Amino acid sequence: MESILPEITGKAFAAPPPTVVPAQGEQRYRVGVILGCVQRLFFSEVNEATVRVLTAIGCEVVIPSEQGCCSALPQHQGQTNQAQALARQMIDSFADTNVDAIIINAAGCGHTLKEYDHILQDDPDYRDRAKAFVAKVKDVQEFLAAIEFTAPLHPLQEEPLTIVYQDACHLLHGQKISLQPRQLLRKIPGVTLKEPIDAALCCGSAGVYNLLQPDVAEELGRQKIDNLLATGATLIASSNPGCSLQIQKHLREQTKPCRFSIQCDCWIIRFATSNCR
């Protein structure tokens, strides 16, 4: 467990973002953003970048302060009552916000958010509200690929950049989202996208699997890293914080220096340099 944890700075515990962030220029959409739990603490800069990208393309962003946890981890553990309570809280937090879409940038969260109609199917008070909520939930990559991207695009660095995209299981298998991240990455000027072998192979994170089944998760993690690095890419892009933590852990165990991304949601990329041992 300790080997997976990243460094956490005081920034992770800073004041929450504004409840409403205005669009830049003409407003085209009004969208809600879910911050997540792991994402908010370990990758807060990805949430910040998500909001910047959305406002740049004309979205007014609503971030309900009472949104809480999406219920993914309790749902994975079979803790049904807690999962249902958290789902109700999330639905309530977006009531009367009048948003066109509810955006999530963590694949594991998104998979569970899109199952609220199943989680609350036996709740007469929330059954219909859950269906209406699910109809608005969009992974950030799913949303960006479906609309006209009006913001100007610039290279991420002066030199050409080679990226390999890592499919998160909850995005690929759970939400059937695979083409959109690749389409968006290819639009970035100066980017060449590589494909790993066995792209659909799990990285070993799988919610809490790397904590409950560490031996098998280690084997999967090592195989995933070998496949990603074999592409020769200088940056790995991932769409889920759990995958990012698992990949980061195994990159640190490499015997040669490597450059990699801690987290990426297509247009939302942060670079990090690791002197891997």
C-alpha positions in Angstrom: 0.0 0.0 0.0 2.8 2.4 0.9 4.7 1.7 -2.3 1.7 2.9 -4.3 1.1 6.2 -2.5 2.5 9.3 -4.1 3.8 12.4 -2.3 1.0 14.6 -1.1 1.6 18.3 -0.6 -0.4 20.8 1.3 -2.0 21.9 -1.9 -4.2 18.8 -1.8 -5.9 20.2 1.3 -6.3 23.7 0.1 -9.6 25.5 -0.1 -12.1 24.0 -2.5 -12.5 25.6 -6.0 -15.2 28.1 -6.7 -18.7 26.7 -7.0 -19.2 28.3 -10.4 -16.4 29.1 -12.9 -17.5 31.3 -15.8 -16.8 30.4 -19.4 -14.1 32.2 -21.4 -15.8 34.2 -24.1 -19.3 33.2 -25.3 -21.0 30.5 -23.1 -21.9 27.4 -25.1 -22.6 24.9 -22.4 -23.2 24.7 -18.6 -21.6 21.6 -17.2 -21.0 20.1 -13.8 -17.7 18.7 -12.7 -17.2 15.9 -10.2 -13.8 16.1 -8.4 -13.4 12.5 -7.2 -11.7 11.4 -4.0 -8.3 9.9 -5.2 -8.3 12.5 -8.0 -8.9 15.4 -5.6 -6.2 14.4 -3.2 -3.5 12.9 -5.4 -4.0 14.6 -8.7 -5.6 17.9 -7.9 -3.8 19.5 -10.8 -5.8 17.3 -13.2 -9.1 18.7 -11.9 -7.7 22.2 -12.3 -6.7 21.5 -15.8 -10.1 19.9 -16.6 -11.8 23.1 -15.5 -9.4 25.3 -17.6 -10.0 23.2 -20.7 -13.8 23.3 -20.3 -13.9 27.0 -19.7 -11.6 27.6 -22.7 -14.2 26.0 -25.0 -17.1 28.0 -23.7 -18.3 25.9 -20.7 -19.6 27.5 -17.5 -18.5 25.0 -14.9 -20.5 24.1 -11.8 -18.8 22.3 -8.9 -21.2 21.5 -6.1 -19.4 21.6 -2.8 -21.6 18.9 -1.2 -21.0 16.3 -4.0 -18.9 13.9 -1.8 -17.7 10.5 -3.1 -19.1 8.8 -6.2 -19.5 5.5 -4.3 -17.1 3.5 -6.6 -15.0 1.9 -3.9 -17.9 0.8 -1.6 -19.7 -0.5 -4.7 -16.5 -2.5 -5.6 -16.4 -4.0 -2.1 -20.1 -5.0 -2.1 -20.9 -2.4 0.6 -24.3 -1.7 -1.0 -25.9 0.5 1.6 -23.0 2.9 1.7 -22.8 2.9 -2.1 -26.5 3.8 -2.3 -26.2 6.5 0.3 -23.3 8.2 -1.5 -25.1 7.9 -4.9 -28.1 9.7 -3.4 -25.9 12.4 -2.0 -24.2 12.9 -5.4 -27.6 13.1 -7.2 -28.9 15.6 -4.6 -25.8 17.8 -5.0 -26.5 18.3 -8.7 -30.3 18.9 -8.3 -31.5 22.2 -9.8 -28.1 23.0 -11.3 -29.5 22.8 -14.8 -26.3 21.5 -16.3 -26.1 20.1 -19.9 -23.6 17.4 -18.8 -21.9 16.1 -15.7 -18.2 15.7 -16.4 -15.9 13.2 -14.7 -12.1 12.8 -15.5 -11.5 9.6 -13.6 -12.5 6.4 -15.4 -13.3 4.4 -12.3 -15.6 7.0 -10.9 -17.3 7.4 -14.3 -18.0 3.8 -14.6 -19.9 3.8 -11.3 -21.6 7.1 -11.9 -23.1 5.6 -15.1 -24.5 2.7 -13.0 -26.5 4.8 -10.6 -29.7 3.7 -12.3 -28.8 0.1 -11.4 -27.5 0.9 -7.9 -30.8 2.7 -7.0 -33.2 0.7 -9.2 -35.1 -0.5 -6.1 -35.4 3.0 -4.5 -38.8 4.5 -5.5 -37.7 8.0 -4.5 -34.5 8.0 -6.5 -35.1 5.5 -9.3 -36.2 8.1 -11.9 -33.7 10.7 -10.6 -30.9 8.3 -11.0 -31.8 7.6 -14.7 -31.9 11.3 -15.4 -28.5 11.8 -13.7 -26.9 8.9 -15.6 -28.1 10.3 -18.9 -26.0 13.4 -18.3 -22.8 11.7 -17.1 -19.9 12.0 -19.6 -16.2 11.2 -19.3 -14.3 14.3 -20.1 -12.8 12.7 -23.2 -16.2 11.5 -24.3 -17.6 15.0 -24.0 -14.7 16.8 -25.7 -14.7 14.4 -28.7 -18.4 14.9 -29.2 -18.4 18.7 -29.5 -16.7 21.3 -31.7 -13.4 22.1 -30.0 -13.1 25.8 -30.5 -10.0 26.6 -28.4 -6.7 27.1 -30.3 -4.4 24.1 -30.1 -0.6 24.4 -29.5 2.3 21.9 -29.2 3.0 20.7 -25.7 6.7 21.3 -26.2 9.0 22.6 -28.9 10.2 19.2 -30.1 7.9 16.5 -31.5 6.4 14.4 -28.7 5.7 10.6 -28.8 2.9 9.5 -26.5 1.5 6.0 -25.7 -2.0 5.9 -24.4 -2.9 3.4 -21.6 -6.4 2.1 -21.7 -8.0 2.1 -18.2 -10.2 -1.0 -17.9 -13.1 1.0 -16.4 -13.0 3.3 -19.5 -12.3 0.7 -22.1 -14.4 -2.2 -20.9 -16.8 -0.5 -18.5 -17.7 2.6 -20.6 -16.7 1.3 -24.1 -14.6 4.4 -24.6 -11.4 3.8 -26.6 -11.3 5.9 -29.8 -12.1 9.3 -28.3 -8.9 9.6 -26.2 -6.8 8.6 -29.2 -8.6 11.0 -31.5 -8.1 13.9 -29.1 -4.4 13.1 -28.6 -3.7 13.0 -32.3 -5.2 16.5 -32.7 -2.5 18.0 -30.5 0.1 19.6 -32.8 3.5 17.8 -32.7 2.2 14.6 -31.1 2.8 11.1 -32.5 0.7 8.4 -30.8 2.0 4.9 -30.3 0.0 1.7 -29.6 1.2 -0.9 -27.1 0.8 -4.6 -27.6 -2.0 -6.1 -25.5 -3.5 -2.6 -25.0 -6.6 -4.1 -23.3 -4.5 -5.8 -20.6 -5.2 -4.6 -17.1 -2.5 -2.7 -15.3 -3.3 -4.5 -12.0 -4.8 -1.6 -10.2 -8.5 -2.5 -10.8 -10.1 -0.4 -8.0 -8.7 -2.0 -4.8 -7.3 -5.2 -6.5 -3.7 -4.1 -6.1 -4.3 -3.9 -2.4 -6.2 -7.1 -2.0 -4.3 -9.3 -4.5 -0.9 -7.7 -4.6 1.0 -10.6 -6.1 -1.1 -10.9 -9.2 -1.4 -7.1 -9.4 2.4 -6.9 -9.4 2.7 -9.3 -12.3 0.1 -7.4 -14.3 1.8 -4.1 -13.5 5.2 -5.3 -14.6 3.8 -6.6 -17.9 1.9 -3.4 -18.6 5.0 -1.3 -18.0 7.1 -3.5 -20.3 4.5 -3.2 -23.1 4.2 0.6 -22.7 8.0 1.2 -22.6 8.5 -1.1 -25.6 6.8 1.5 -27.8 9.6 3.9 -27.3 7.2 6.7 -26.3 8.6 9.4 -24.1 5.3 10.0 -22.3 2.6 7.7 -21.0 -1.0 9.0 -20.9 -3.5 7.5 -18.5 -7.2 8.3 -18.0 -7.6 7.0 -14.4 -5.9 7.9 -11.1 -5.7 4.3 -10.0 -3.9 3.3 -13.1 -1.6 6.3 -12.9 -0.6 5.3 -9.3 0.1 1.7 -10.4 2.1 2.8 -13.5 4.0 5.4 -11.5 5.0 2.7 -9.0 6.3 0.3 -11.6 8.1 3.0 -13.5 10.0 3.8 -10.3 11.2 0.2 -10.2 12.7 0.4 -13.7 16.5 0.3 -13.9 16.9 3.2 -16.3 15.8 6.8 -16.2 12.4 7.4 -17.9 10.1 10.3 -18.5 6.4 9.8 -17.9 3.1 11.4 -17.1 1.5 10.9 -13.7 -2.0 11.6 -15.1 -3.6 12.5 -18.4 -7.1 13.1 -19.6 -6.3 13.7 -23.3 -6.1 17.5 -23.3 -5.1 17.5 -19.7 -1.4 16.4 -19.5 1.1 17.0 -16.8 4.7 16.0 -17.2 6.9 14.5 -14.5 10.5 13.3 -14.6 11.5 10.3 -12.7 15.1 9.2 -12.0 14.1 5.6 -11.8 16.2 3.2 -9.9 
